[in-house]
Amino acid sequence: MKIVQILETFQPYEWEISSFAWEFAKNFISEKHWGVVNLVLFPKEDETRKWYDLDWYRVIFLPTFKIGKRRFLKFWSWEYWDCFKRIREWNPDTIHTHSRSFLVAMVWLFCSIKWNKKWVFFEHTAWRRAELWWWKSIKRKIYNRTFWKITLNFCNDIIVMNQLSFNYLRKFTTKKINLIYRWVDIPIEKKIARNDFIIKLCFISDIVKPSGIWTLFKAYVEIIKTHPNVMLDIIWDGDEKNELENLIVKFWLSDGMKVLWKLSKEEIWKKYLPTYDILISPSLDNEELIEESVLWWLLSKMLVISSNIWAVKEITDMEDLILVPAGDVTALSNAIEHAIWRLEKSWMSYDVVKEKFSWKKNLDTYLEVCYP
């Protein structure tokens, strides 16, 4: 069996769609000995290589050019069409698309029909949050009810990653929609023996307002008034990183609050994750995604405090996942206080998450859906 995955970007050890595509390739090839090619539409950085083999699969880059911050395909170039020729000669059985672009969908619809191949459309978020603000709402509603609706009704199979997306897509198609939870496959490191005096918190996300970083900052300022032994690490990068670092200095928080820049997933797994006690995920607008980092922490038997937003509620109802209203500083501060005194409950969701988000279980579900 051969599969080609169509991706807008591919950073194997990064997050969300790239991470999912990487785990898909790794697990499917190791389990079923299938072939996987990842065709990358818009590489984030200038890529001189046309293709490369990585671990268990091949990655092919379509040639692009850059205007400002956006990339566009060089569809007139020989290299562009040579990529399609190589894919055709490889003769895949199934085409996976992970992009909501209508143009991309139509290109691969044409290829799937001409080559007589199965086309599976993966919906990761459903982009419902774009309809929550009036300035984005009109444009998104028009797109969803026209071009996106066409895409959904032409593909062979539709796979969504959470129940919220399932309910939302039901508005646009009568085709069968298959719910397969996003699987997680990380090497769980043995937790380092904790210091009973120090409580370590962790935040992993972009340092921008929608991630809830300022809600967390204010809550941390409050919590250290009564718990000076609480430390907070900020892992990642973002447009507001410099402002955050300046405020850390201004409020004399340097001893307890640190920005660790942008670390690779593997580095977080092995070096940092085993040292933390509580993950804070205070996102303001991440309605559809089931945060990958939340799953990591629950699988690592740690407490998680998350905004009570949409899909995260599907993970577990156990006591080691504490939900708070998004943007509520007082509620977040109280939740941290509450979590400090219940660290012994940090194992409760392990079995539930391991079963629900198991790659092996969801691999079998995928095979039942796509190859009955």
RODO-2510 file (C-alpha; in nm, 4 decimals, decimal comma):
residues 372
     n   res          X          Y          Z
     1     m     0,0000     0,0000     0,0000
     2     k     0,1317     0,3444    -0,0956
     3     i     0,0094     0,6777     0,0402
     4     v     0,0942     1,0350    -0,0575
     5     q     0,0205     1,3090     0,1967
     6     i    -0,0339     1,6650     0,0699
     7     l     0,0873     1,9168     0,3292
     8     e     0,1241     2,2936     0,3263
     9     t     0,4369     2,2677     0,5427
    10     f     0,6281     1,9789     0,6952
    11     q     0,8376     2,0193     1,0092
    12     p     0,8590     1,6601     1,1443
    13     y     0,9381     1,7466     1,5058
    14     e     0,7139     2,0498     1,5291
    15     w     0,3407     2,0614     1,6064
    16     e    -0,0098     1,9675     1,5017
    17     i    -0,0504     1,8811     1,1298
    18     s     0,3205     1,8313     1,0605
    19     s     0,3503     1,6230     1,3750
    20     f     0,0455     1,4179     1,2806
    21     a     0,1813     1,3538     0,9293
    22     w     0,5159     1,2462     1,0729
    23     e     0,3576     1,0064     1,3232
    24     f     0,1266     0,8738     1,0517
    25     a     0,4218     0,7947     0,8257
    26     k     0,6296     0,6419     1,1054
    27     n     0,3587     0,4224     1,2547
    28     f     0,2012     0,3062     0,9316
    29     i     0,5300     0,2082     0,7755
    30     s     0,6601     0,0340     1,0881
    31     e     0,3316    -0,1503     1,1422
    32     k     0,2207    -0,2274     0,7867
    33     h     0,5402    -0,1737     0,5857
    34     w     0,3589     0,0705     0,3614
    35     g     0,5224     0,3428     0,1551
    36     v     0,4531     0,7081     0,2370
    37     v     0,5518     1,0212     0,0460
    38     n     0,4947     1,3676     0,1965
    39     l     0,4469     1,6284    -0,0767
    40     v     0,5111     1,9733     0,0721
    41     l     0,3369     2,2666    -0,0935
    42     f     0,4824     2,5640     0,0918
    43     p     0,8072     2,4954     0,2811
    44     k     0,8604     2,7580     0,5506
    45     e     1,2204     2,8299     0,4616
    46     d     1,4098     2,8347     0,1344
    47     e     1,4745     2,4700     0,0533
    48     t     1,7457     2,3920    -0,1972
    49     r     1,6744     2,0190    -0,1964
    50     k     1,3988     1,8954    -0,4254
    51     w     1,3437     1,5889    -0,2107
    52     y     1,5018     1,3829     0,0648
    53     d     1,4488     1,0566     0,2499
    54     l     1,3871     1,0930     0,6225
    55     d     1,3627     0,7937     0,8538
    56     w     1,0765     0,5915     0,7038
    57     y     0,9485     0,8034     0,4174
    58     r     1,0294     1,0477     0,1390
    59     v     0,9642     1,4210     0,1400
    60     i     0,9216     1,6076    -0,1900
    61     f     0,9148     1,9877    -0,2107
    62     l     0,7210     2,1676    -0,4781
    63     p     0,9174     2,4713    -0,6040
    64     t     0,7924     2,8032    -0,4658
    65     f     0,8762     3,1720    -0,4702
    66     k     0,8209     3,4309    -0,2003
    67     i     0,6439     3,7668    -0,2039
    68     g     0,6572     3,9356     0,1334
    69     k     0,5753     3,6702     0,3917
    70     r     0,3692     3,4498     0,1599
    71     r     0,4826     3,1707    -0,0685
    72     f     0,3405     3,0824    -0,4089
    73     l     0,3882     2,7754    -0,6266
    74     k     0,6024     2,7967    -0,9400
    75     f     0,3443     2,6067    -1,1419
    76     w     0,5105     2,7125    -1,4688
    77     s     0,8433     2,5505    -1,3843
    78     w     0,9697     2,2145    -1,5059
    79     e     1,0470     2,1078    -1,1486
    80     y     0,6824     2,1606    -1,0486
    81     w     0,5476     1,9228    -1,3111
    82     d     0,8340     1,6784    -1,2588
    83     c     0,7104     1,6328    -0,8986
    84     f     0,3711     1,5216    -1,0290
    85     k     0,5411     1,2914    -1,2772
    86     r     0,7413     1,1235    -1,0008
    87     i     0,4315     1,0850    -0,7842
    88     r     0,2452     0,9311    -1,0768
    89     e     0,5292     0,6882    -1,1499
    90     w     0,5390     0,5908    -0,7815
    91     n     0,1717     0,4972    -0,8299
    92     p     0,0165     0,5657    -0,4869
    93     d    -0,3033     0,3881    -0,3822
    94     t    -0,4369     0,6733    -0,1684
    95     i    -0,4049     1,0521    -0,1597
    96     h    -0,4370     1,2335     0,1749
    97     t    -0,4947     1,6088     0,1767
    98     h    -0,4409     1,8130     0,4938
    99     s    -0,5085     2,1542     0,3394
   100     r    -0,8355     2,3501     0,3242
   101     s    -0,7252     2,5320     0,0087
   102     f    -0,9869     2,4869    -0,2627
   103     l    -0,7252     2,5085    -0,5384
   104     v    -0,5180     2,2348    -0,3750
   105     a    -0,8306     2,0214    -0,3336
   106     m    -0,9287     2,0573    -0,6991
   107     v    -0,5784     1,9675    -0,8205
   108     w    -0,5828     1,6466    -0,6210
   109     l    -0,9421     1,5739    -0,7073
   110     f    -0,8353     1,5810    -1,0712
   111     c    -0,5338     1,3578    -0,9960
   112     s    -0,7432     1,1088    -0,7975
   113     i    -0,9949     1,0802    -1,0820
   114     k    -0,7367     1,0655    -1,3624
   115     w    -0,5190     0,8172    -1,1747
   116     n    -0,8192     0,6289    -1,0324
   117     k    -0,7026     0,6687    -0,6715
   118     k    -0,8808     0,7086    -0,3381
   119     w    -0,8848     1,0642    -0,1990
   120     v    -0,9093     1,1030     0,1798
   121     f    -0,9704     1,4512     0,3219
   122     f    -0,8407     1,5143     0,6770
   123     e    -1,0073     1,8003     0,8662
   124     h    -0,8031     1,9003     1,1689
   125     t    -0,9905     2,2025     1,3040
   126     a    -1,2993     2,2924     1,0941
   127     w    -1,2049     2,6602     1,1434
   128     r    -1,5234     2,7333     1,3305
   129     r    -1,3434     2,9959     1,5358
   130     a    -1,3215     3,2197     1,2276
   131     e    -1,6989     3,2539     1,2495
   132     l    -1,6854     3,3717     1,6103
   133     w    -1,5678     3,7215     1,5134
   134     w    -1,7717     3,9426     1,2851
   135     w    -1,4734     4,0761     1,0873
   136     k    -1,3837     3,7233     0,9733
   137     s    -1,7286     3,5747     0,9760
   138     i    -1,8681     3,6826     0,6385
   139     k    -1,5638     3,5743     0,4379
   140     r    -1,5352     3,2396     0,6186
   141     k    -1,9055     3,1600     0,5966
   142     i    -1,9067     3,2241     0,2223
   143     y    -1,6014     3,0048     0,1739
   144     n    -1,7369     2,7228     0,3914
   145     r    -2,0739     2,7171     0,2199
   146     t    -1,9357     2,7203    -0,1354
   147     f    -1,5832     2,6005    -0,2120
   148     w    -1,5321     2,3950     0,1025
   149     k    -1,8705     2,2276     0,0597
   150     i    -1,7682     2,1216    -0,2920
   151     t    -1,4446     1,9738    -0,1538
   152     l    -1,6250     1,7715     0,1125
   153     n    -1,8731     1,6268    -0,1342
   154     f    -1,6159     1,5204    -0,3928
   155     c    -1,3625     1,3355    -0,1732
   156     n    -1,3959     0,9608    -0,1125
   157     d    -1,3600     0,9689     0,2674
   158     i    -1,3692     1,2412     0,5332
   159     i    -1,1790     1,2027     0,8600
   160     v    -1,2090     1,4490     1,1497
   161     m    -1,0059     1,4660     1,4705
   162     n    -1,2688     1,5585     1,7281
   163     q    -1,6424     1,5576     1,7912
   164     l    -1,6767     1,9342     1,7504
   165     s    -1,5415     1,9212     1,3956
   166     f    -1,7699     1,6259     1,3270
   167     n    -2,0767     1,8253     1,4310
   168     y    -1,9670     2,1305     1,2344
   169     l    -1,8952     1,9455     0,9092
   170     r    -2,2348     1,7802     0,9249
   171     k    -2,3806     2,1175     0,8166
   172     f    -2,2042     2,1002     0,4809
   173     t    -2,2286     1,7423     0,3615
   174     t    -2,4456     1,4339     0,3799
   175     k    -2,1467     1,2072     0,3188
   176     k    -2,0296     0,9808     0,5969
   177     i    -1,7886     1,1592     0,8331
   178     n    -1,5466     0,9423     1,0287
   179     l    -1,4245     1,0473     1,3726
   180     i    -1,0734     0,9247     1,4474
   181     y    -0,9049     1,0971     1,7384
   182     r    -0,5623     1,2414     1,6835
   183     w    -0,3175     0,9774     1,7979
   184     v    -0,0117     1,0504     2,0064
   185     d     0,3049     0,8462     1,9995
   186     i     0,5786     0,9930     2,2186
   187     p     0,8562     0,8229     2,4120
   188     i     0,7439     0,8688     2,7720
   189     e     1,0528     0,9428     2,9778
   190     k     1,0780     0,8395     3,3396
   191     k     0,9787     1,1352     3,5563
   192     i     1,2663     1,2884     3,7468
   193     a     1,2231     1,2780     4,1238
   194     r     1,0677     1,6114     4,2121
   195     n     1,1864     1,8635     4,4640
   196     d     0,9151     1,8795     4,7291
   197     f     0,9798     2,2501     4,7820
   198     i     0,9768     2,3650     4,4173
   199     i     0,6591     2,3488     4,2043
   200     k     0,7383     2,3728     3,8316
   201     l     0,4787     2,5019     3,5854
   202     c     0,5125     2,4926     3,2089
   203     f     0,3526     2,6817     2,9183
   204     i     0,4085     2,5592     2,5594
   205     s     0,2631     2,7794     2,2874
   206     d     0,3267     3,0878     2,0757
   207     i     0,3932     3,3981     2,2829
   208     v     0,1015     3,5960     2,1434
   209     k    -0,2196     3,7257     2,2996
   210     p    -0,4554     3,4498     2,1641
   211     s    -0,2437     3,1842     2,3390
   212     g    -0,3452     3,3292     2,6765
   213     i     0,0092     3,4202     2,7759
   214     w    -0,0977     3,7479     2,9398
   215     t    -0,3704     3,5759     3,1390
   216     l    -0,1060     3,3355     3,2667
   217     f     0,1403     3,6160     3,3388
   218     k    -0,1119     3,7993     3,5591
   219     a    -0,2140     3,4773     3,7343
   220     y     0,1515     3,3932     3,8038
   221     v     0,2093     3,7375     3,9568
   222     e    -0,0813     3,6639     4,1914
   223     i     0,0153     3,3074     4,2803
   224     i     0,3752     3,3839     4,3822
   225     k     0,2472     3,6213     4,6473
   226     t     0,1395     3,3175     4,8503
   227     h     0,3575     3,0518     4,6842
   228     p     0,7032     3,1959     4,6126
   229     n     0,8275     2,8421     4,5457
   230     v     0,6318     2,8198     4,2179
   231     m     0,8421     2,8461     3,8999
   232     l     0,7169     2,8936     3,5443
   233     d     0,8918     2,8067     3,2164
   234     i     0,7660     2,9547     2,8879
   235     i     0,8613     2,7307     2,5960
   236     w     0,8313     2,8642     2,2411
   237     d     0,8579     3,1949     2,0598
   238     g     0,6302     3,4655     1,9264
   239     d     0,5761     3,8286     1,8322
   240     e     0,5322     3,9362     2,1958
   241     k     0,8365     3,7557     2,3369
   242     n     1,0417     4,0749     2,3831
   243     e     0,7554     4,2454     2,5653
   244     l     0,7209     3,9438     2,7942
   245     e     1,0931     3,9371     2,8734
   246     n     1,0879     4,3085     2,9537
   247     l     0,7960     4,2616     3,1951
   248     i     0,9722     3,9694     3,3635
   249     v     1,2629     4,2024     3,4386
   250     k     1,0343     4,4929     3,5338
   251     f     0,8416     4,2870     3,7924
   252     w     1,1547     4,1150     3,9297
   253     l     1,0364     3,7710     3,8184
   254     s     1,3618     3,6480     3,6637
   255     d     1,4300     3,3972     3,9432
   256     g     1,1018     3,2136     3,8923
   257     m     0,9868     3,2812     3,5356
   258     k     1,2000     3,1928     3,2345
   259     v     1,1575     3,1984     2,8554
   260     l     1,3264     2,8940     2,7000
   261     w     1,2794     2,9988     2,3384
   262     k     1,1736     2,7521     2,0732
   263     l     1,2730     2,3944     2,1564
   264     s     1,2283     2,0864     1,9431
   265     k     0,9669     1,8322     2,0451
   266     e     1,2351     1,5723     2,1057
   267     e     1,4260     1,8083     2,3353
   268     i     1,1078     1,8820     2,5321
   269     w     1,0277     1,5096     2,5616
   270     k     1,3656     1,4010     2,6911
   271     k     1,5092     1,6970     2,8792
   272     y     1,2247     1,9128     3,0059
   273     l     0,8975     1,7228     3,0246
   274     p     1,0097     1,4849     3,3047
   275     t     1,0950     1,7819     3,5292
   276     y     0,7565     1,9596     3,5367
   277     d     0,4572     1,9201     3,7668
   278     i     0,1787     2,1173     3,5948
   279     l     0,1090     2,2258     3,2362
   280     i    -0,0842     2,5502     3,1838
   281     s    -0,2771     2,5838     2,8548
   282     p    -0,4771     2,9108     2,8862
   283     s    -0,5618     2,9541     2,5161
   284     l    -0,8260     3,2116     2,4285
   285     d    -0,9230     3,1002     2,0778
   286     n    -0,8011     2,7467     2,0040
   287     e    -1,1546     2,6099     1,9910
   288     e    -1,1259     2,3038     1,7731
   289     l    -0,7821     2,1595     1,8284
   290     i    -0,7174     1,9001     2,0952
   291     e    -0,3861     2,0406     2,2138
   292     e    -0,1041     1,7951     2,1563
   293     s     0,0866     1,9222     2,4601
   294     v    -0,2152     1,8502     2,6840
   295     l    -0,2083     1,4871     2,5713
   296     w     0,1658     1,4680     2,6352
   297     w     0,1310     1,5843     2,9930
   298     l    -0,1589     1,3562     3,0772
   299     l     0,0342     1,0619     2,9318
   300     s     0,3304     1,1694     3,1421
   301     k     0,1092     1,1572     3,4539
   302     m     0,1131     1,5298     3,5201
   303     l    -0,1623     1,7756     3,6056
   304     v    -0,3012     2,0006     3,3309
   305     i    -0,4857     2,3303     3,3672
   306     s    -0,6591     2,4287     3,0427
   307     s    -0,9112     2,6822     2,9195
   308     n    -1,2569     2,5292     2,9114
   309     i    -1,2849     2,5557     2,5353
   310     w    -1,4506     2,3156     2,2996
   311     a    -1,2514     2,0088     2,2007
   312     v    -1,0233     1,9902     2,5046
   313     k    -1,3305     1,8770     2,6997
   314     e    -1,3342     1,5588     2,4907
   315     i    -1,0056     1,4331     2,6343
   316     t    -1,1088     1,3223     2,9828
   317     d    -1,3336     1,4109     3,2765
   318     m    -1,0821     1,3006     3,5386
   319     e    -0,9487     1,5284     3,8139
   320     d    -0,6023     1,5719     3,6633
   321     l    -0,7456     1,7912     3,3848
   322     i    -0,8634     2,1172     3,5451
   323     l    -1,0737     2,3423     3,3199
   324     v    -1,1088     2,7183     3,3722
   325     p    -1,2919     2,9943     3,1799
   326     a    -1,0722     3,1397     2,9049
   327     g    -0,9193     3,4770     2,9942
   328     d    -1,0219     3,4651     3,3620
   329     v    -0,7123     3,5578     3,5659
   330     t    -0,8711     3,4887     3,9056
   331     a    -1,0011     3,1471     3,7977
   332     l    -0,6601     3,0514     3,6579
   333     s    -0,4824     3,1648     3,9735
   334     n    -0,7258     2,9657     4,1889
   335     a    -0,6811     2,6604     3,9637
   336     i    -0,3025     2,6756     4,0076
   337     e    -0,3517     2,7017     4,3842
   338     h    -0,5886     2,4045     4,3715
   339     a    -0,3485     2,1992     4,1553
   340     i    -0,0565     2,2565     4,3917
   341     w    -0,2433     2,0663     4,6631
   342     r    -0,3537     1,7782     4,4419
   343     l    -0,0340     1,6718     4,2647
   344     e    -0,0959     1,3168     4,3889
   345     k    -0,3899     1,2937     4,1429
   346     s    -0,1690     1,3508     3,8390
   347     w    -0,1964     0,9898     3,7165
   348     m    -0,5751     0,9551     3,6891
   349     s    -0,6258     1,0091     3,3142
   350     y    -0,3287     0,8046     3,1977
   351     d    -0,5175     0,4873     3,1014
   352     v    -0,8088     0,6800     2,9460
   353     v    -0,5857     0,8968     2,7265
   354     k    -0,3584     0,6098     2,6329
   355     e    -0,6580     0,4087     2,5095
   356     k    -0,8521     0,6900     2,3429
   357     f    -0,5558     0,8444     2,1600
   358     s    -0,3594     0,5281     2,0909
   359     w    -0,2024     0,5242     1,7444
   360     k    -0,2444     0,1463     1,7227
   361     k    -0,6169     0,1626     1,7964
   362     n    -0,6722     0,4537     1,5587
   363     l    -0,4619     0,2868     1,2904
   364     d    -0,7057    -0,0055     1,2963
   365     t    -0,9985     0,2383     1,2813
   366     y    -0,8404     0,4128     0,9808
   367     l    -0,7990     0,0819     0,7995
   368     e    -1,1617    -0,0108     0,8682
   369     v    -1,2789     0,3244     0,7295
   370     c    -1,0591     0,3531     0,4216
   371     y    -1,0005    -0,0119     0,3324
   372     p    -1,3046    -0,2081     0,4537
***
